[in-house]
Amino acid sequence: MSEDGFHVHGPHDHELEHAQQGGHGSGGMINQIAMFTAIIATVGAIFSYMGGATQANAGLYKNNAAIKKTEASNQWNFYQAKSTKQALAELARDLAPEAKQPTYQAKVERYEKEKGDIKLVAEKLENEATEWDHQSDEQMHQHHRWAQATTVLQVAIALAAIALLTKKKWLEYAMFGAGGVGLVIGGVAAMHI
């Protein structure tokens, strides 16, 4: 301002003053979009973290399932070995003189009991593997939900940038709509749906 009270400034200065004073029009729109973008970016970062965590859990659970399947397979191999020994003991019993048959019959009965115990362990391990697989699938489903929510929030941020550049009100509405959809999908992920 000069000494006689006359003040001259350019259009850019006028726009900055208008925005600082909380003016209406593009300044209000800029502030609103900037705040929306900051909030959605923060929520998107949290969703992205959750997506990564659920993906890591899914891999861990799938690994646990593979370990249990291997342990079950080992037990079934052990079961098969006992079955082979039992079959040999039965053959020896049938071919042995009568005096030695009770010895082989005792082995047959022992192998039969051992096979029953091994079978229980193998079936338990198979059930554990199935449960780990199920948990892995659930985690991957939840991961996909977090990824969908993050993607929609990124689209909302992109729409915010375009809305700022073009100053189109309909893009601002689209930005809010996409942000809302992203938040809903994130809520669905949090509820394990």
C-alpha positions in Angstrom: 0.0 0.0 0.0 1.3 3.5 -0.8 1.3 6.5 1.5 -1.9 7.9 0.0 -3.9 4.7 0.6 -3.8 3.4 -3.0 -3.1 -0.4 -3.3 -2.3 -2.3 -6.5 -1.7 -6.0 -6.8 -1.9 -8.7 -9.4 -4.5 -11.4 -9.9 -2.3 -14.0 -8.2 -1.9 -11.9 -5.1 -5.7 -11.3 -5.0 -6.3 -15.1 -5.2 -3.8 -15.8 -2.4 -5.4 -13.2 -0.2 -8.8 -14.6 -0.9 -7.7 -18.1 -0.1 -6.1 -17.0 3.2 -9.2 -15.2 4.3 -11.2 -18.4 3.8 -13.0 -17.0 0.8 -15.5 -18.9 -1.3 -14.9 -20.3 -4.8 -11.6 -21.9 -5.7 -9.8 -21.2 -2.4 -12.4 -23.1 -0.4 -12.4 -25.8 -3.0 -8.6 -26.0 -2.8 -8.6 -26.3 1.0 -11.4 -28.9 1.0 -9.6 -31.0 -1.6 -6.3 -30.7 0.2 -7.8 -31.8 3.5 -9.6 -34.7 1.8 -6.4 -35.8 0.1 -4.4 -35.8 3.3 -7.0 -37.8 5.2 -7.6 -40.3 2.3 -3.8 -40.7 1.8 -3.4 -41.5 5.5 -6.3 -44.0 5.5 -4.9 -45.5 2.3 -1.6 -46.0 3.9 -3.2 -47.9 6.8 -5.3 -50.0 4.4 -2.1 -50.8 2.4 -0.3 -51.9 5.6 -3.3 -54.2 6.5 -3.2 -55.6 3.0 0.5 -56.4 3.3 0.0 -58.0 6.7 -2.9 -60.2 5.6 -0.9 -61.3 2.5 2.1 -62.2 4.7 -0.2 -64.1 7.1 -1.7 -66.0 4.1 1.8 -67.1 3.0 2.7 -68.1 6.5 -0.4 -70.1 7.0 0.0 -71.8 3.6 3.6 -72.7 4.6 2.2 -74.2 7.9 -0.2 -76.2 5.8 2.6 -77.5 3.7 4.6 -78.5 6.7 1.6 -80.4 8.2 1.0 -82.1 4.9 4.6 -83.3 4.8 4.4 -84.5 8.3 1.1 -86.4 7.5 2.8 -87.9 4.4 5.7 -89.1 6.5 3.2 -90.7 8.9 1.4 -92.4 5.9 4.8 -93.7 4.7 5.5 -95.0 8.2 2.0 -96.6 8.1 2.8 -98.2 4.8 6.1 -99.6 6.2 4.2 -101.1 9.1 1.7 -102.6 6.7 4.5 -104.2 4.7 6.1 -105.6 7.9 2.7 -106.9 8.9 2.2 -108.6 5.6 5.6 -110.2 5.8 4.8 -111.4 9.4 1.5 -112.9 8.2 3.3 -114.7 5.4 6.0 -115.9 7.8 3.2 -117.1 10.3 1.4 -119.0 7.5 4.6 -120.6 6.3 6.2 -121.3 9.7 5.9 -124.5 11.7 3.1 -124.4 14.3 5.5 -123.9 17.2 6.7 -120.6 15.7 3.3 -119.3 14.5 2.4 -117.6 17.8 5.6 -115.5 17.6 4.6 -114.2 14.2 1.0 -113.8 15.2 2.2 -111.5 18.0 4.1 -109.4 15.5 1.1 -109.2 13.2 -1.0 -107.9 16.2 1.7 -105.5 17.2 2.0 -104.1 13.7 -1.8 -103.8 13.5 -1.9 -101.8 16.8 1.0 -99.6 15.7 -0.7 -98.9 12.3 -3.8 -97.8 14.2 -1.8 -95.3 16.3 0.1 -94.0 13.2 -3.2 -93.6 11.3 -4.6 -91.4 14.1 -1.6 -89.2 14.0 -1.6 -88.9 10.2 -5.3 -88.0 10.1 -4.8 -85.4 12.8 -2.0 -83.9 10.8 -4.1 -83.9 7.7 -6.9 -82.1 9.5 -4.4 -79.5 10.8 -3.1 -79.0 7.2 -6.7 -78.5 6.0 -7.3 -75.9 8.8 -4.1 -74.0 7.9 -5.2 -74.0 4.2 -8.6 -72.6 5.2 -7.0 -69.9 7.3 -4.7 -69.0 4.4 -7.6 -68.7 2.0 -9.4 -66.4 4.5 -6.4 -64.2 4.8 -6.0 -64.0 1.0 -9.6 -63.0 0.7 -9.2 -60.3 3.3 -6.0 -59.2 1.5 -7.9 -58.7 -1.7 -10.4 -56.5 0.1 -7.7 -54.3 1.6 -6.1 -54.1 -1.9 -9.4 -53.1 -3.5 -10.0 -50.4 -0.8 -6.4 -49.1 -1.3 -6.9 -48.9 -5.0 -10.2 -47.1 -4.8 -8.6 -44.6 -2.4 -5.7 -44.0 -4.8 -8.3 -43.3 -7.6 -9.9 -40.8 -5.3 -6.6 -39.1 -4.7 -6.0 -39.0 -8.5 -9.5 -37.5 -9.0 -8.6 -34.9 -6.3 -5.6 -33.8 -8.3 -7.6 -33.6 -11.5 -10.3 -31.6 -9.7 -7.7 -29.2 -8.5 -6.3 -28.7 -11.9 -9.6 -28.4 -13.8 -11.6 -26.8 -11.0 -14.6 -29.0 -12.1 -17.1 -29.5 -9.3 -18.3 -32.8 -10.7 -14.8 -34.2 -10.3 -14.8 -33.1 -6.7 -18.1 -35.0 -6.2 -16.5 -38.1 -8.0 -13.5 -37.7 -5.7 -15.7 -37.8 -2.6 -17.7 -40.7 -4.0 -14.6 -42.8 -4.7 -13.3 -42.0 -1.3 -16.5 -43.1 0.3 -16.5 -46.4 -1.7 -12.9 -47.0 -0.7 -13.8 -46.5 3.0 -16.8 -48.9 2.7 -14.6 -51.6 1.1 -12.0 -51.0 3.9 -14.8 -51.5 6.4 -15.8 -54.7 4.7 -12.2 -55.9 4.9 -12.0 -55.0 8.6 -15.2 -57.0 9.3 -13.7 -60.0 7.4 -16.4 -60.1 4.8 
